Amino acid sequence: MRPTPLLAALVLLVTSLGAGVAHADETPGITPPGTEQSAPPPEIDPNAPGLKMRDGATLAAAKVLPIVSIVETEGGEERREETSTGLKFALQAEVLFGKDSAKLTPEASARIAAIAAEIKKQNGTRIRIFGFTDDLGSSAHGDVLSKQRADAVHGVLAPLLASPAITYEIRGYGEQYPIADNSTEEGRRKNRRVEVSFPREGGGTTP
């Protein structure tokens, strides 16, 4: 993936304990189950001698301030989201499948292989493969198609990793959890995607 200066972004996102990480282009806190950040905030001793507060003041609840780096290709076909606790890759359906199909294109293998290489590099052991669609057509059809597409990506990814230590979670969410506006074709194209994500070793992502 080749980031462009205009589309490579470093975003500070503030989340409280147990809240989901918000994407810059989606509703805050609306993320697929199992991908929420759950690392506890650092403990602060209000009685520490080095902590100077005015009389009667109290500390507010601690918050986690994760740094999220988002890099997207110029056309938005691929998106890499990286935090201190995990990585997520989103591939638009058009770069993997034909229209309304769950059959992988010949070009899809190379893109999935690049993700497999990153998983190996990061020693990922809990892999999530989630499929999504836009809101066109029936919800039931989107649910089935998104799951079939997630299964298809898993079918290529698993042999490349070939490790008994790796576990997979594969789901199809259909039109749920859009990351762009479904009222435009550009937005719908971004929403038609397969996401592959995994927590870093020792990260705070929920199992």
N, C-alpha and C positions, 0 to 999 in steps of 0.2 A: 504494500500500500504506500502511495506517495502523498504525504500531507502537503497542502498548500498553505502559504502564510495566512491567508484570509480565513481558512477553515480549521486550522490547528488552534485549539483553545485550551487555556488553563483556567479552570473555574473553581472558585472556592464556594463550596456548598455547606450550609450549616444545617445539621440535623441534631435533634435531641436524642437521648438514649432510646433505642428501639425504633426510631423513625426510619422510613425508607429514604434512600438517596434520591434526590430529585435530579432529573435530566434538565438541561437548559431549555429543551423544547417540548417538555411534557408537564402535565399537572404534578406539582410537588407531592411526594409521598405515594404516588400511584405507580408501583412497580410490581412485577409478578411475584407471587408468594415464593419464599425461599431465597430471594435475592436481596432482602433488606440488610442494612448494616446493623450489627448488633454488638460491636466492640464497645465496652463500657468507657465512659469518660474518665479522665485521670482523677484520682482522689486528691483533694486539697484540704489540708488541715487548717480550719479557720483560726486555730489558736497558735499557729506557727509564729515564732518570734519575728521572723523576717517579713511577715505579712502585716502591713500597716493599713488600718481602716479607721475611719472616723468613729467617734462614739455613737453607739446605737446602730451602726451599719451592719448588715449581714450579707453573706455571699449568696448570689443567685445560684440556681441549679447549674451544675456543670453540663457543658454541651460538647459533642464531638464535632470537630472541624476537619472533615476529610478533604484532601486535595484530589480533585477529579480532573484528569487530563483526557480530553476528547479530541481524537484526530479522525478526520473524515476525508475520503477521496473527493476530488473536485466535483464529480457527479453524484456523490453520496452513495455509491454502490457498496462501499465498505466503510465501516465505522469501528474504531477501536476506543474503548473506554477503560481507563486504568485508574485504580485507586490504590491506597496503601494496603488494602485487604484483598483485592481481587482484580481480574481482568474480564472484560466482556467484548466479544466480537459480534457485530451485526452485519449480516450479508443480505442485501436486497434479493428478493425471490427471483427477480429477472436475471441475476447473474448466476443463479443455480438451476433454475427450472424453466420450462416452457410455460406459456400462458395456461393458467388453471390446471397445472400438472404437478405431480410429485416425482416425475422422472428427471433425474439429474442430467444436466448438459455435459458434453465432453470437457468443457472448461471448468466445471465445478470442482473436479478432483484436485486441481492445482491449488485452488483457493482453500479448500478444506485441508490439504496437506500443509499449507503455511500455518494454519491454526494449530494443527497437530504438532508441528515443530515448536511453536511457542508454548504449548502445554508441556511438552517434554522439557523445554528450557526452564520453565518455572516450576517443574515438579508438581504439576496439578494432579490431584487424585480424585476430586469430586467434580465431575463435569455435568453441567446442565445444558441441555439442548432444547430450546423453546421455539416453537413456530408461531407466527402471527400472520394475519391477513388484514386487508382493509375492510371497510364496512359495506362494500357492495355485495350483492347476493344475500342469501339467507345466512343467518347466524350458524345454523346447524352445518351447512356446507363449509363455512369457514373453519369451524371447529375440526371437522374431519380432515380437510385439506392441510391445515396447519400442523396437525399431528402427523399426517403422512409425510410431510416435508421434513419435520424434525426426525422422524424415523429414517428417512433416506440419508440425511446428513450423518446420523449415528452409524448407519450401515457402512459408510466410507471411513469415518473417523476411528471407530473402534479397532479395526484391523491395523490401522497405521500406528496406534498407540500400543496395542497388543500387550497390555499389562493386567495381571489379575488383581493388582492393588487399586485399580481405577474403578470407581462406581459411576453410574450414569443416572440422571433424572431426565426423562424425556416427556415433554408435554406439548399439547397444541392448545393455544389460547384463542385462536380465531381472531375476532376483531377487538378483543380486550387489550388494554394497555397500549394505545396508539402513542407514537412518539412524534407525530406530526398531524397536521390538519387534514382530515379526510374529505374536506370539501374541494380540494384541488388534486389534480392528478399527480403533481409532484409530491404532495403529502401522502397520498395513498401509496405511491411507489415506495416511500420510506417505511410505511407501516407494513407492507408485504415483505416480511423478512424472517430470517432464522437467526437466533442469537445463540452463541456458544459462550458460556461463562464458567469461571471456576475461581474459588478462593485461593489466595496465596497460602503457601505452607505456613501454618501458625497464625493465619489471618482470623479476623473476628466474624466472618460470615456464618450465618446459621447453617446447620447441615440440611 
